[in-house]
Amino acid sequence: MTVTRHTMTDEQRKSVALEYLKAFDRGGKTSGGAPLLDLFADDAQVYFPKWGLADGKAEIGRMFGDVGGTLRSITHHYADFNWIFSGTDTVVCEGTSHGEHRDGGAWRAGLPDWGAGRFCDVFEIRDWLIQRCFIYLDPDYGGGDAGRYPWLRE
């Protein structure tokens, strides 16, 4: 089998990453109604803090189910995203969100300033598919872990 590489512009890679983020706000569906996993290559990797590294679509689906099961809703703030392009495949999105944890705790980036809602996702996108997505954020959406940090108790 021949390896194919379709040349993509930065804006095209950005559109794939944006579709991925918007799919979370739609409960795991793309704008065309397809499952979120359709945006990934079969052998893609995704990293999420406190979950680890998921290899391949089946494991990525399990990870998103585990993480998504802790949330009632999430909304990303698209107008405030900071996009960084590096090399031929790498797209970085720094942004904010708000939502509600399954235990009823709402969060919004900046309220409080140390709380959940800020994120940075590093993507590798080729051939219109996400090959790699490493997610960097505080997964304590409900703020329940604050007691372990002395500077937050003050």
C-alpha angles and dihedrals in degrees: 000000000000120000109237125204119186112200111242130189122230090253091053092051089047090053091056092048091047092049088053093052093045090050089064090055088053095053096262101317128118122230088267092051096254121136117270090242090067087075091065133081113242091250097039123141128219127186123200124177115256090010102062134209120341116200120202132358097287093055092041088054090051091049093049089048091052094047095038090051089067093058134072093190144347132194123189121212100231097177090062099048119128112212124201124185122200129176121335101307110022124103123173123197121193114187153127138254144180133207148124130283118224089249089061099259112137121208135192126180109260096020094119100006092227095049134098125289104080117101144167121202122192113202135188108200125183133160090008092299134105107246096177135007122181112188120205117191144108104275092199092100093162094051091234095135097060093105092072093064115073094202090060094052093058 
